[in-house]
Amino acid sequence: MFAKRLLRARKAAGLSMSALAEEVGISTNMIKKYEHGQSMPSSGKLYKLSIALGVRSEYFFRPTKVELSGIEYRKRSTTPQKLLDRISADVLDQAERWAELLEFYPDSIRPVPKFTLPNNLPDHIDTFADIEHTANQMRSEWHLGANPIPDIIDTLESKGVMIICTPIEVNNKFDGLAGKIGEIPVVVISTHQTGDRQRFTLAHELGHLVLHGRLPEGMDEEKACNHFAGAFLLPEKALKDHFGYKRSAIEPQELYMLKHEFGISMMAILIRAGQTGIISSSLQKHYYIEFNKQRWRTEEPGEQYPNEQTFLYKQLVYRALSENYIGESKAAELLKMPLSHFHKERKLGKMDATTY
Ligand SMILES: [Zn+2]
């Protein structure tokens, strides 16, 4: 177990064997031996390794086994493998702490519901019109109405989807990833992205959960999920209520205001206006070109839509603490926080900048 953990922590830290060896003051060969299970470090070396890798020494011996299966990355073709390695290592670490936390809860309490899809979803979703319909159906099954969804993370978490926010700097090279831990669907987003991008990724991944296995052969699931995401975030009816049924032009300011109302990018609204026939395809193309010229496809103008955050994990750590399922030091460990910081946070004392 130690060997695997060391390798993962090293990848998560983005360090080569020799860089780690240098920091700890041992030979590269020794790191290699540790990672191949041929040698075990002394407790002093273990301590130095944990400092160099930014993990607590318990990390190396944590018993929970978590496997992320069926991973799908929403990445650019340029996403470097090294970045993906760092992200998956961080995700596994967070997912393991999740699994460990849930194990402290007694069997009679299910703090997280089991994810299920509505049982009256159609078996076949053949056209984009069907996708629009299914997105509306999901909204109505989940009692979301036709209004903006204030918090997609909370919406999905309350249905049993595990959301992991990774703080790894992604430099626009990564949108998200999805997979499963056992039966639990997991969606990973980056904390470094604007809220509208995070929300689109979350809705896109919900699209996979809903549409997978129901689409006709030959329909691109990625495109279908993007369509679903747009329809889920901004239903046709809401869009037509705001823009009308037919338009010969749209002011950028209108896109900007609707973006901040519904939490979906200006570009995605433009695509929705085309999909729902509000604007013609030639007008849509004209606006694409305009967006390119203004460089709005890299960064949209004005204020960015605020990030979404996840609180559920931390809430469940505190709930476990207050019900005495865990003690303070376990709570601090699960939150990756020094005990002294945790004490302060627990008492709602003044926190310093390194606490999160
Ligand atoms: Zn996808």
Boltz pocket constraint, residues with backbone or C-beta under 6 A from the ligand:
constraints:
  - pocket:
      binder: B
      contacts: [[A, 72], [A, 73], [A, 74], [A, 204], [A, 208], [A, 221], [A, 222], [A, 225]]
      max_distance: 6.0
